[in-house]
Amino acid sequence: MVSAVRTVGRDPERGTLVRDLREMWQLLALSPWRVVVAVAWGVAALGSGLALAALAAWLIARAWQMPPVLYLSVAVTSVRALGISRGLCRYLERLASHDVALRAMTSARTTVYRTLAHSDIWWWRTTSADRFGATSAVGHSKAGADREARRLGGSSAVGRGGAGAVRGAGRFGGGSAVGRGEAGVVRETGPRGGDLRELRRGDLLVRIGRDIDDLGAVVVRVLVPVAVAVVLSLAAVMLIAFISVPAAVILAVALAVSGMLAPWLSSLAAREADEANQADRAEFTAEALTVLDHAPELRVAGKLDTALAKADAATGRAVRAEDTAAAHSAWAAAATPLSIGVSALGALLVGIAAYGPTGGLPGGMTPMALTILVLVPLSAFEAVGALPAAATTLTTSRAALHRLRTAESGRATESGAPEIERIPLREGRRIAVVGPSGAGKTTLLMTWAGLFDTPRDGVTFFAEDAHLFSTSILENLRVARGDLTTEEAEDALRAVGLGPWLDSLAEGVHTALTGGAAAVSGGQRRRILLARALVAPAHTLLLDEPTEHLAAAEGETLLRALLDENSGLVDPDRTVVVVTHQLPADHRADTIVTVDGSGGTSTDERPAQDHN
């Protein structure tokens, strides 16, 4: 399934219809037999309607001749059976087609998420801070607002102190990242290319949400209706041909006009509307999310009204574009009724000319045949009537596929990539990273974690804003390790200084944190998140400000324990990297990495004997 998206990603330009349909089929991972089943039920449903129209027409004309009732009993029973089967088959077709569509959307969304997870999307050129007027690039750490590297469009936050640092990847704690070996210190960074990384949250939300829904609609509104329309049109023309070839020709032409001209006009209207308002819709979504996430910051900056005005203007442009494209939609809507009228009138004229048995052409048609000739086309157009909507859906889906092509395009280029100074992460090593606020310490930590290129196994990145879920304390710790026992959870919580608080809880670790982080104080939250990192199975712990919100004395005590391999807080064979502002003077760290405000670093290695 991943290969389907990667094939899509090779060419960002819109392709031919056949190629686009093939790529949709691959991305949606459609099951051919499930599609065939859905089409079969659709043919059965509308075929019952077609047969019902023909039989009802015969029955009306035959009853007009007033034959014995027994002559009509079979036809009357058949009409009832066809009426019931039409509704039943229609229901089964809906079930089958929607089952295919929902399975396909699940598969496509899984594929896209998996592709995004393996893509280099952590480096965002456009951030909320840029829209607030900050100009520094992530990682340069000279100026700007506090930033958040988003995972698939996670919320950004303008932060403390006014200097920029990447935040938030691995927000749920216990994430992925670095293994043993070597880690790098960022010397210089810059924006990295790629279409996906230039998307704002609203743009990405549209792609992984509505665009995949549009692709799923291809099954229900395009593939099945088109296949059913083709089969029913051929069946109707063949049925009429048995009665009158000229009438069949008229019906075939009318069906062709309705089945080709109307969808073409609908497709044209949809394409015009999509091209005209897609950017405006995405602009509205992006501006709306910005306002929702950053209303306080925008208000302080005096830009809230401007952001709201931009969102309102984008909506207005989108509505005007849809109104402009409505003219072609109107003609498309009129094409099918006009075709039905022409077909019925033509069949009536042919039937009148051929009507017999005593008048008209030799061997002229009977009243029943004439009635069938006029009424059957009305039912034949029922299947074709769905094609304009199918064309509109197909156009929208192709546009969605075109946008999804960016989901795998544009890996990072070498230009502007971080230059790395290697630091060995030997077993049991304790490393402290210090520096002024906004110097890039978190950026350095995330670089070690591999969040700017390829995530590496064996590391837990403990983000300072990691999330606490509205569930029990135990389940919050199990985010890092699913098989964690109650006893292990209690030991971890007591190790980080939460023993007295835990003893005061009637349900202990099974106490629910209603509202997540809102249920505990800032210091308790930090300790719970630290306990989550400690129970993670990773060999290397990357801890970002683990003692923030703690009292100075308590924070220094905890830092000493984290940086001392003999303290027992962390297993001696595990590697610990701590970012902190309050490094105690009597710490026992092996290495101190200092990050200055210009992005430069210095490393201080402490000899082993200094620990004794």
N, C-alpha and C positions, 0 to 999 in steps of 0.2 A: 504494500500500500504506500509506503514511503516513496518508492520509486515513481509512483504516479505523480506525486507532487514535484519530485525532482525533475521529471520530464517536463512538467509544466514550467518549472523555473528556468529552463534553458532559453526560452524566447519570450521576452516580455511583451512582444507585439501580439495583437489579436490575430488569430489564425483563420483558416478556412472553416466553414461550417462543419465539414466532415471531421477535420482534425479536432475541433473544439468538442464535438460530440464524443469522439473517441477518448479525449482526455477527461471529459466529464464521467464517462463510463468507468474509466480506470480509477479516477479519484473517488468516486462513489462506491467502487467495488461492487457493482450490481451483479446479482445472480441471474443468469439468463432464464433459468427455468421459473424463477419467481416472477420475472417480468412477463413471461409467456402465460403463466397462470392468470395474472392480472388482466392481460389482453384478452384471454379466452373468456373470462367472466364478463368483460366489457362487451365483447362481441355477442355473447349470449344475451346480455341485457338489452342492447339495442336491436339485436336480431329478433328478439321476442317482440319488441315494439314494431319493427318492420312487418313481421308476420301478422301481428295483431292488426295493423292498419289494413293490410291486404285482405285478411279474413273478414274483418269488420265491413270493409267496402263490399265484398262479395255478399255478405249476409244482408246488408241493407238493400242491395239491388234485388237479391233473390227473394227476400221477404215481400218486396213490392209486388212480386208476381203472385203472391198468396198461395204458395204450395202447401201441401199437408205439413203439419208441425213436425212430424217425425223426420221429414227431410232436412230439417234445420237443427235437429237436436245435437248432432255431432259438432256442427259449426259453433253452436251456442256454448257447448262444453269446452271446446277448444279456445274460444275467446276468453273464457274464465281462466283456463289454465295459463294462457299466454299473459294475461294481465297479472296473475300472481307471480309467474316466473320472471317477468320483467322486473318487478320490484325486488324479488329475492336475489336475482343475479346482479342487479345494480348494487345491492347491499354487499354482496360477496366481493364484487369488483372493488368497492371502496375499501373494504378490509384488506384485500390482497395488495392493491396499489399503495395504500398508506403504510402497510407493513414493509414493503420494499423501500419506500421513500424514507421511513424512519430509520430502518437499518442502514440505508445508504448515508444519511446525514450523520449518524453515529460513527460510521466508518470514516467518512471524510473528516469529521471534526477530530477524531482520534489521530488520523494521519497528519493533519495540519498541526495539531498540538505537539505531536512527536517530532515533526520537522522543525517547528519553532524551538523546541527544547534542545535540539542538536545544532541550532543555528547560532551564529554570533550576533545576537540581538541585544546584548547588554549595554552597548555603547550608543547613547541617544544623542544625536546632534541637536535636536530641537527639544528643549525641556520647558517646563512651566516657568522656571526662573528666567529663561530667555524672554518669555512673554511679559514678565514683570519688569524687564528692563536690565537684568543682570547680563553681563557680556562674557564672563569668563567661561572657558571650556572645562568640562569635567576632567579633573585630574591635574589641571594647571594650578589650582588651589591658590590663586592670588586674590581674587575678588569674587563677588557674586553672592547669591543666596545659597543656603544649605540645600543640597539636592538629593534626590533619591533615585538610584538606578532602579528602574521598574522591571519587574518580571512579568512579561506579557502585558504591559500597560498598567502595572500597579500604581497606586496613588503616589503623587509626589508631594513633598513638603518643603516649604521654604523655612529654613531652620534658624538655629541660634547663632548669634554672634556675627553673622554676616559674611562668613567665608565659606567657600564651596567645598563639599566633599560628597562622594558618592555614598548613598545610603540604601538600605532596604532590600538588596537582593538576599534571598534566603530569609524572608520575613518570618517564616514559620519556624525558625530555629532549625536545628538538626538537618540542615540542607546538605547538598553535595559539595565536595570540593577537593582539596589537595591531598596527594599521597606523600609518602616519604620520598626522600631524594633531595631536591633543591628547590628553593623558592626565590623569587626575584624581587628586587627593590625597583620601584618605578623611578626612572630618571627623568623622563619627559613623555608627555602624552599629548594626544590631539584627536580630533574627530576622525572617525574611520568611516569609509564609504559604504554604500549599500542602500538600496531603496527602502528596505524594511526598517532600518534604523532611523530613517527620517520621518517615519509615520508618527503622528501624535496618537494619544490613547484613543480618541474618538475614531480615527481612521482604522486602527487595528481592531477596535471593537466591532466596527462594521464588517471587516473581513472575516473574523472568526465567528461572527454571529449571523447577521442578516445575509451575507453573501453565501454562506454554506446553506442557509435555509432556501435561498433562491436556487441553488444547485439541486437540492432535494426536490423542489417543486417540478423539476424537469420530468421526473418519473410520473407524477400524478397528472400533470397538466400538459405534458408534451408527448412523451413516448407512448403512453397508453392511449390517449385520445387520438393521436395521429394514426396509430396502427388500427384502432377500431374504425376510424373514419374511412380508411382505405378499404378495409374488408367490407364494410356495410355499403359503401358506394358501389363497389363492384357487384355486390349481391343485388342491389336495387336496380342497377342498369340491366343486369342479366334477367331479372324478373320481368321488367318492362319489355325487354327485347322479345320475350316469348309472346307478348301480346302485339306489340307494334315496334318495328325497328326505328321508324322515324321518331316516335316518341322517346325511345331509348337514347337516340342521338341527342335530342333536345335536352333530356335529363342529364346526360353525360357532360354536355357543354356547360349547363347551368351548375352542375356540381363542381366542374373544374374552375369556373369563375369564382364560385363561392369558396372553394377550397384552396385557391391560389391567390386571387386578387385581394380578397378580404384579409387573409393572414399577412400578405405583403404590406398592405396599408397599415395594419396593426403593428407589424414589426417596425415599419418606418416611424410611426408615431412613438413607439416605445423607445427606439434608439435615439430619436431626437430628445425625448424627455429625459432619458438616462444621461445622455451626454451633456445636456444642459443643466441638470440639477444634481448630478451625483456629487460634484465638488461642493455644491452649496449644502447638500444634506450632510456630508462629512464635516464641513466647516461648522454647521450648526451643532452637530454632536460633539465635536472637539471643544467648541466654545462653551457649550452647556456643561460638559464635564469639568472644564477649567473653573467655571463659576461655582459649581457645586463643591469642588475640592478646595478652592482657594478664595472663597468669598471674603474672608477676613483680610487676607493679604492684599487682594485687589482693592478692597475698600480703603485700606491704609494707604496704598499707592495712588488712590484716586482714579483707578481704572475700572472699577466695577461697572459703572454706567456704560463705559465704552465697550466692555465685553458683552454686556447684555444687548447693546445696540447692534453689535456684530452678529450675534446669534439671531436676533430678530430680522436683520437685513438678509441673512442667509436663507431663512425660512421664506421670506417674501420673494426672493429671487427664484427659489425652487417652485413655489406655487405658480408664479408667472410663467415659468418654463413649461410646467405641466399644462397650463391653459393654452399656451401657444401650440403645443403638440396635439391638442384635443381635436383639431380639425381633421387630421388624418384618421383619428379614431372614429369620428362621426361617419366618415365615408366607409370605413371598414364595417361599422355596425349596420350601415344601410345596404351593403353589398349582398348579404345573405337573404334578407327579405325580398330584395329585388330579384334575386336568382330564383327564389321559390315562386314568386309571382309569374315570372317568365316561364318557368318549367310547367307550372300548373296550367297556365293559359295555352302554352304550346301543346301540351298533352290533350287538353280539351278540344282544341281545334282539330288536331289529328284524329281524335276519337269521333268527333262529329262527322268529319269527312268519311270515315271508314265505318260509321255505324250501320248496322243491318238488323235483322236478316232480310227485310223486304226492301230496304233503301240503301243508299250509299254504295260503296264498292262491293263487287261480288265477294261473297263469303265474309261480309263485314262482321264486326265484333258485336258481342252480346251486351245487354245492359250491365251485367256483372263485370265484364272485361273493361267497359268504359269507366265504370266507377273505380275500379282498381287503378286504371291508368291515370285518373285524376288525383286520387287520394294518396296513393303510395308515395309519390314524390314529397308530399308534406312530411312524411315520417323519415324519408331518406335524408333529408337535410338536418335532422336532429344531430347526427354524428358530425357532419361537416360544420355545424354551427359552433362547435367548440374549438375549431382551428384558429380563429383570430386570437382568442385568449391564449392558445398554445404558442402562437407566434410571438406574442408579447412576452410570455414567460421565457421563451427560448432566448429572445434578445436580452432580457434582463439577466438571465443565467449566464449567457456568454460574457456580458460585461462583468458579472461577478467572478467568473473564471479568470478573466483578464486581470482583475485586481488581486485574485488569490495567487497569481503567478509570482507576485513579489514576496510571497510567504517563504520562498526558498532561495530567492535571487539575492545576489550581492553579498557574498562573504566579505569579510574585512580585507582591505588591501594592506600591503606592507607599509604604505606611506602613512606616517604618523603613528605607527604602532609603538607601544612602550619599549624603551630600551631597558634591559634587565641586568642588574648586578646580582650574580648568583650568591645565595647564602645557603649553606647546607643545613637541612633539617634532620639532624641525626636523632636517633632514638633517645628519648628522655630529655631533649634539649628544652630549655626555658628561655624564651625571647620576649623582651619588652619593647614595644614601639611607642616612642614619645614624640612630642612636638606640639606647637601651638595649635589652637583651634583653626580648622580649615586648612591645615598644612597638607593634607592628603593622606593621613594615617589610615582612614577607612578605605580609601582608594588602594593603598598598598596592601591592606589585608585582603581585599576582594581580588586583587591581582594574584596574590598567593593562592587564593581559593580557586582561581581559574575561571572566575565569572566574566572576565573580559574576553576569553577565547573559548577553551573547551573545559568544562567542569571535570575535575579529577576525583577519583575515588579515594576514600580513606580520610576525609576531613569533615568536621562539623564547623560551619561558619556561624558564630553566635552573634547575630546582628543586634545592635542596641535597641532597635524598635521591633524586634521579633514579636509575633502575635501570641496572645493568650486567648484560647477559645472558650466559649461559654459552655463548658462542660466540667467534669470533675478534675481535681488536681492531678489524679493519677493519669487520666486520659491526656491531659496536657503534657505530661512527661512522656507518655507513650508516642507522642509525635516523633520523638527521636528514636525510640526503640519499641516496636510493637509488642514484644514479649516481656516487657518489664513487669516484675512482680510487685505486689504491695510492699513487701519487706524491702526490696531494693529501692523503691521510690521513697519510702520513709528514711532509709539510710542516706540517700542523696540530699533530701531536704534538710535533715539534721546536720549534714556535713557543711552546708552553706549557711547555717545559723538560723534555720527556721524551726528548730525543735520546740521551743516554748509556744510558738504560734500554732504549730501542728497539734500539740497536746491540748490546746484550748478548743480545738474543733471537735464537736461531738462525733462527726463521721470521719475524722481523720483525712486521709488522702482521697476518700470518696466524696468529700465535700464539693458541691458544685460551685463553680465560680460564675454566678449569674451575671451576665454582662461582660464576661471575660476580664480584661485588665481593670475595668471599673470596680470590680469586687474587692480589689486589694490595693494597698498603698504602693507608691512608686518603688520603695525599697523592697517590699515583699515581691513585687513583680520581677525586679532584677534578680532576686535570689532564686525564684522559681525558674526563670529562664536559664540561670546558671546551672541549676540542678538538671534541667533538661539537657544542657550541653554535656554535663559530666556523665550522664547515663548513656549518651550516644555511643555506638560501637566504633566510631572512627578513631584512627590512631593519632590524628593531629587535630587539636582544638584551636580554632582561631576565634578569639574573644574580643569583641569590640566594646570597650567601656563596661566591663562586667560589674564594676562597683559604683556606677553612676547612681545618684539618688540615695546612696548610703551615707551615714555619718562618717566623717573623716577618719576617726579612729577605727571604726568597724571596716571601712573600705580598705584601709592600709593593712589591717590584719588579714583580710581575705586575699589581698594581692600578694602578701608575703607567702601565704599558703599556696597560691597558684603558681608562684615562681620558684618554689622550693620543691625539688623532686623528692625530698625526704619528709614532706609534711603529711603525706597520706591522703591529702585531698584529691590529688590526681595520681593515677598509677605512675610509678617512676619510669616506665618504658614508653609512656605517651609523650608526644611533643605538644608543648603549649606555647601559643603566641598571644600576647596580651597587648591591646592598645589601651593606653591610660594617660590621664593628665596628672595623676597623683602617685607617682612611683615613690615608694618609701625609700629612705636613704639606706636602710639596712636590708634591702632586697637581696635575693640570691639568684638573680637571673644570669644565665650564661652569656647572653648577648643583649646589647641595648642598641636599637636602631633609632636614630634621631632623624626626623623629617622636618626640614625647615620650610619656611613660607614660600620659597621659590620652587619647590618641587625637588630640591636636592636632598640627599641622604648621607648620613655618616653612620658607621658601624663600630661599636666598641665591644670587642671580645674580651671576656673575663677568663683568666686562667682557672683551671679546675681547683687549684689550691686556695683560691680566694673564697671558696665556699666553706672552708673548714676553719 
